[in-house]
């Protein structure tokens, strides 16, 4: 049975501008064929078992020719796969989506199209340029400034000038002087406001805004590079006043988030909202253990407290109990302790309320809080990773508290983006790396390496900072072990 091909417009950058329908299509894909400019965090949405095919198209360089891309789509669909063709921006705006659909139609492959946000509108919006404004113009015209290989530009500049609207040229940086000269020769005023926007709608966005006659020289001086687009029109004079993106506190800064994939979203979203270019590079993975006998044996003994030291421990405990034919009622009679609000929220997702959360979210303060709660001694069931630190159980034991340490999952060091990130680090393009546990530090060092001269390491908790200081010179620690304080620390230090 032939599968279906869904063309999905990925938008101009990160997943914040991906449509809900597009995200749903990716989540259901058996295979994804994607272009170079699709954001990394969008690629992270691809199901782990799906086949991924990069066709890497960029200006004047197609490592996989279009006819071959067409055949890849047909082949995957004929294998019965649900195929997503993931294209930067919008599928049908200079993206050759129409050609791909024609080929699918000719080969009897069913298809559908999910439009995307085009950079022609998004990049100007992120640069403070409304492409229409009733005080300036009532029309916008989108033109490709990229010709077929070896062919000159075929643009009727005189007609564009007569339209008196906003002009947006896509894929035109290499032809910038041809565009500006063509407009000037066709009679456009030399002082017409114009802009070039690089990496539009991304945290690394840069722009040059000046008069049309000076644009090419100003862009060369600024060193702007592709991907970039050109905007010409009186609306460009609004860029400084309406620029809401560039003034964001972390704009232009590249921050790496090393949390596990399931936990990275909150921190990454907070940083993106502050204008940062965020690279999600999980360096640890949690793998639940198949052997549940240690938990079963521990539950045969009475305990005063069940203690969770990470959000991952909560579902791991639930799943381990299910494997034994039991549920959370097995913890009946125990009070519940959580190392922080993230862990407490994980308990709340199962209808449980943490009875104890330390003022500082780390193992040392958790131990102190438990000792204060059991002045006459007692017993603790510690449900956590096999690689958990010894500070917590040792401090409890010294206070006369019996500790049953049950390993529910393993923390494995793994990074699927190591080579790409290492290249960015070598090039000095990373400003900061966030570490939210000792294991994230260890995973980062093991998979990426240590570089004492580059980025700043931003850490949650003293133990995490102490681990980072073994490898990095510039280490900053959040005032409290919370995501809010980690973000505040980054804002203050970068």
N, C-alpha and C positions, 0 to 999 in steps of 0.2 A: 504493500500500500504506500502510495506517494505521500510524503509529508507536506507540510505547508511552510512557505518562506514568509517571514514577517520583516519588512523593512522598518527599522526603528531609527528615527532621528534622535541622536544622543545629546543634542544641544551643544553649546559652545564650550563647555568645560566640565565642572564637577556635577555630581548627581543631584545637587540642589535645583538644577535647571532641566533635569530629565523629567519627562511627563510621567504621571502615575501609570498610564497605559503602557508606556515604554518599559518601565521598571517591572510591571507584571509580565510582559512578554519575555523579558530577559530571564525572570525567575522560572519560567516554564520551558526554557530552551533546552534542547538536546545538543545543539551545536550553535556556535556564534562565530560569524565572520565579521571582523572589525577592522576599521581604518586607524591610521596613526594618531589622529587628533582626539580620539575618544579618551575621556578622562580615566585615570587609573582607578578612581573610586567607583566609577561606573563598571569597569571591568571586574572589580571585586564583587559585583552583584551576580556575576555568572555562576550558576550552580557548579559545585565541585566536580560533578561527574560529566559535565558537558564538554564536548569537543570544542577547542578554541583554535581559530585560524586567523592569523594576522596577515592582512594583505597590504599593510604599510604604505598606502598611497600618500604621496606628498607632491608638492609643486615640481613639475618636470622630472619626476622620478617615480616610476611605478614598478617596483620590484616584482609585483604580480600584475601582469597586464590585464586590462578589463575583460577581454574574452576569456581569460583563464578564471577570473573571478566569477563570471557568468556560469562557467561550467562547474565550478566548485559548488555553487548554490544548487544547481540541478542535481549534481551527484549526491550531495548530502540529503536533499529532499527525496530522491529516489531510494535512498537507504531507509526511508520511513521516518527520518528525523524531523523534529519540530525545529526549524532553522530560524535564527534571528540574524538578519543582515544589519549590523550596527554601524551607522554612518554619522560622522560629525555634523553638527548643525541640523539642518532639515534635509530629508531624503531627496526632495525634488527641486532644491534650489542649488543648481550648479554641482550637484552631487552624483550625476549620472544614474540616479535612481530610476528614471524613466526607461533608460536603456536596459537596465537589469530586469525591470518588470516586463518589457517587451520580450526579452529572451526567455523568461519563465513562462510567459503566455505561449510562446511558440513551441515550448517543450512540454506543455500540458501540466505545468506545476502551479498549483493554486498559491496565491499570495495575497497579502494585505499590507497596508501602509499605515504606520503611526507617525504623524508629523512630529518634527522637533522644533525647538526654539532656534531660530537662525541667528548667527553671529552678526548679521547685517542689522539686526534690531537690538540684540543684547549688548554687544560691545559698545555702541554709542550710549546706550542707557547707563552702562557702568562707568562711562567716561563723562557723564553729565550732559550728554547731547540728546535732546529729544528730536527725533528725525522729522517730526512735523510739529508746528507751533503756529497758531493762527496769526501771531504778530509777524511771522517770518515766511512761512510757506505752508501750503496745504497738500503737498505731494512729496513722495519719496520714491526714488528710482534706484533699483539695484542692478548693477552691471558687473559682469565678470571682466576682469582685466587680465585674464589668463587665456591665451590663444592655444590652439592645437600646436603640437611641437613643430617648430620651424616655420610657423605662420605668423604674419604680423597681426597686430590688434585690429579688429574690425569694429570700430566704435564710431558712430556718427556724432562727433563732438558738437557740431553745430546744432543738431536737434536737441541734445542734452542741455546746451546753454539756453536755448529758447524756452525749454520747459520751466525754467526758473524755480526748480524744486531742489530738495536735498538729494545729492548724489552719493551713493555708497558703492564703492568699487571693491569687490572681493578678489582675493588671490592676486593682488596687484602690486605688491611691494617691489618686485623686480622690474615692473614696468612703470614705476612711480613718475619718472621724468617724462615718459611718453604721455601719461595721463595729464599731468600738469601742463606740459607744453601744448598738448592737443586742445585743452580747454582754453588756454590763453590765446592761442591762434584763432580759435573759434569766436573770440570776442568776450570771454568772461573777464570781469574786472580783476586786475592783479592783486587787489587787496581783499578779495573774497575770502572769508574765513574758511579754513580747511584743517583737517586733522588726520593723523595716522595713529591707529591704536594697535598696539602689539599685545598678543595674548589676552584678547578681550574677555572680560568677565571672569578672569582668573586672578588668583592672588598675586601673580607676577606681572599683572597688566602694567604697561607703560604707555604714555601718549605724548605726542607733539602736536600742539595747536598753534597755528600761525597763519599768515597770509598765503594765498595760493602760490604766489610767485616765489616765496621763500621756503615752501614746504620741503622740497627735495633736499635742499642744502641742510635744513634744520634736522631732518630725519637722519641724514648721513652723519651729522655731528653728534647726534644722540646715540647712534649705533643701534637703532631699532632693527629687528630682524623678523623674519616670518615665524609663525603665522601673524599676519597683520592685515588690516583693511584701511581703506581711505574714505574719509567723509568730506564732502565739499558742500558748503552752503552756509547761509547766514546763521542757522541754528548753532553752528560751532562756536559762535561768540558767547553762548551760554555755558560753555564747558566749565569754566572756573567757578561760576556762581552755583551751578547745579551739581557739581561733582561731589557725590556723597560717598564714593567708594575709596578714592585715594586717601582721604583724611582718616580713614579707619586706623586704629592704633597699631595693628599688625600688618597693614598693607605692605606688600613687597617683601615680607619675611617668609621664609620657608621653614616650616616646623614639621618634624617627623614624629608620628605617634606610634609607639611600639606596643601598645596594649594588645591583648588577644583580639582576634577579629570580632568576636561577639560582644566585646566591651569597648571597642574603639570609638563607636559612633558618637557618644555624648561629648567626649572631649574634642573630637575632630570637628563636630558641628559648632561647638562653642568657639573654637579658634577660627573657623571659616567665617563665622558671623562677625569677627573682629578684623576681617580682611586678609587673614593669613593664607598663604599657599600651603595646604596641608597634604602631607604624604603619609598615608596609612601603611605602615610596614610592621605587621605583627611579627614579633620575634620569638614568641612562645605559643605553644598550643597545649590545651588541656585534653588529656585522653583518660576517660573513665576506666577504672579497672574492672576486669571481668570477675576477679576473685572477690566475692562478698563475704567469705567466711570470717575474716577479722571483724567485720561489723556485727555479724550474727553472734560471735563469741562475746564481743563487748556488751551487747544488749542483754546478755544473761546476767550481767552484774548491775547493781544499782548505781546510778550517777545522779548528782545534784544538778549539774549543768551540762547542756550540749552546747559546744562552742564551735562557731563557724568563723574562719579567718579569711574567707574570700567569697564573692558571689558565686563562683564556680562550684564551691562546696555544697551549696544548697541543692541544685538539681542533681548533683552527683549522689547526694544522700538519698534523695527521693528515688532515683533510678536504682540504686543499690537495694533499697528496701523493697521495691517492686520485684526485683529479681528473686528476693527471698519470700515473695508472696505476702509482703506486709506493706504498710504505708506509714505516714508520719505519726500515726497514733502510737507507734513503737517508742516515740520519745515522750509519751505521756508521763507526767510527774516531774519531768526535768524543766528547769528554767532554760531560756535560750539567750546566748550571748553572741553578739555580732561585732566584728572588728571595726566596722564603719557603716555609714548610711547606705552605701552600695550593697553591702551584704544584708543589712536590715531590709532594704527594699526587695532583695531576692527572696527573703523569708516571707515578706508581705505578699508576694505574688502567689504564694501557696496558702495564704490565709493565716499566717503565723506572725506574731508580734514579738520583736526582740525585747527581752526584759532588761538587757544591759548593753549599752554602747559606750565605750570609753570616750572621754573628752578629746583625747588625741587618738587618731585612728592608726595605731600601730601595735605590734605585739607586746612591747614593753608596757604601754599604758593599759592594754587589755588585761595583762597579767595583774597589774596593780589593782584594777577595778574588781577583778575576780577575787583577789586576796581580801580586799575590803569587804566584799559580799559574803565571804566565808571566814569570819574571824576565828572560828573554832575548827577550821579545817573542813574538808569535804572531798568530793570527787568530781572529776571533769571528764566528759567524753569529748575528745578533740577530733573533729571531723574535717579533714583537710587534705592537701596534697602530700604525696610521699616525700617530696623534696622540701617540705616546710622547715623553717629555721628552728633552732633549738632554744632560743631565748625564752619563748613563752612556756614550753613545758618544764624547762629547767628551773625557771623562777617560781612556777607554781609548786614544783616538787620541793624546793628549798623551804617553802612556806608550809609544808606539811600537807599539801593537797595531792591526792592520788590522781594521776593522769593516765587515761587510756587513749593512746594516740592511734587513731584509725586512718590509714591511707585509703582515700576513696578515688583518687585520680593521680596521674603523673603529669608533671609539667615538662614538656619536651621543647627543646630549643630548635626552632625551625623558622626560616625566612625565605619565602619564595621570590623576594625582590632584591636579594642581596647584591647581585652584580650591578643592577641599575642604581641602587642607592650608593654603593661604593663609588661609582663614577661621579655622582653628585658631590659626595664628600670630598673626593680628590680635587674636584673643580672648585671647591669652596662655596658651593651653592646652598649649603644647609646652615641656617642660623641657630637652630635649636633642636634638641631631641628630648622628648618627654619620657620619663621612667616612673612607673607607678608601683613598682615592686622590685625587690632584689632580683627576682627571676627575669624580669624584663631587661635589667642591666646585663646579667649573665648571658641571656639569649642574644642580646645585641652584640656583645663583645665576641661571643663564640661564632656568630654567623656573619658579622660585618667586620669586626676588628676594632682596635682601639686607636684613636688619633687624638693626641693630647693638644694639638695646636688649632683645632678647628672650632666646632660648634660649642654652644653652651648646653650642658646637661641640666635639665629641669626635673627635680625629683619630688615625689611625695614621700614624706617620712624620713627620719634620721637614718634608719637602717638602709634604706634605698640610696640615700645620699652618700653614706659611708662606702657602700659598694661601688658607686660611680667614681668616687675620689681615687679608687685604686687604679683607674684607667684614664681619667680625664682631668685636665687642669682646671677647667671652668665649670664648676658645679654650683647650682643654686637650689635651695630647698624652700618649698612652700611653707608659709607660716603655720598652717595646719594641714593635716593630711587629707585634704578634700580637693575635689576637682575645681571648685570655686577658687580656692586659694592657689592652686597650681596655675590656673589661668591668670590670676592677679599677679603672680610672681613673674610670669612670662611678659605680661604687659609692662611691668615695672622695669625689668632688666634688659629687654631688647630695645 
